[in-house]
Amino acid sequence: MEEIVINQDTLQRINLVTRVTSARVKDCIDEEEIIVFIIEKGDISLAVGTKGEHVARLKKIFGKTVQMIESVSYTHLRAHET
């Protein structure tokens, strides 16, 4: 399994999103035109905010498209394999 490395910039982005949304953020993927945050299962509503207000605010802060994805456990997916 590949080692996950979180650098200072990633940590700062995660901390900012946590402060803005109160959601538990597991990771983020920052590309040129989009930043994707992986949100702990059950916290996606907190992350997005009412009518997407948190996503809109974060889009202004980061200056790029922001997407929130709810984390899924691998064991849950594996249990449903046929």
Secondary structure, 3 states (H helix, E strand, C coil): CCCCCCCHHHHHHHHHHHHHHCCCEEEEEECCCEEEEEECCCCHHHHHCHHHHHHHHHHHHHCCEEEEEECCCHHHHHHCCC
